[in-house]
Amino acid sequence: MNRNCLFIHTYKQNVTEGGLKAYVAHALSGRTFLANAGVGNVETFREPFTVLKRNGVKNMYEACDMDKIVNENVAKGVKKLNDLIKEFKFSTKSMRWKWDKDDPEVNKGIDDMLLSNKKNM
């Protein structure tokens, strides 16, 4: 297994960038996350995607940081990720949540959004 990836198995996967972010998002939500070292590093997902496909995973949800809306480099990485997801014929959705581009660090990542939701409950 590629050491650049955090691999946690389930039949529905969420994909994000950053192992710590994936760990925190999992701890806060109970959902399973697959992560790599950065949104542009999509080839590191090829091996885990192969294993996941072979083991019956059908759904892959892209949960990259919300600056994918305004940051061209992040948007390019997300497009490459979505292309790879489609190559493996996973059903996919791009996750989006409330994010203010004028206060870009608040709720930027899936982990931030989940923590914010926990605090506001």
Helices and strands as residue ranges (DSSP letters): E 12-17, H 19-29, E 33-36, G 42-45, H 46-54, E 59-62, G 66-69, H 72-87, E 91-94, H 110-119
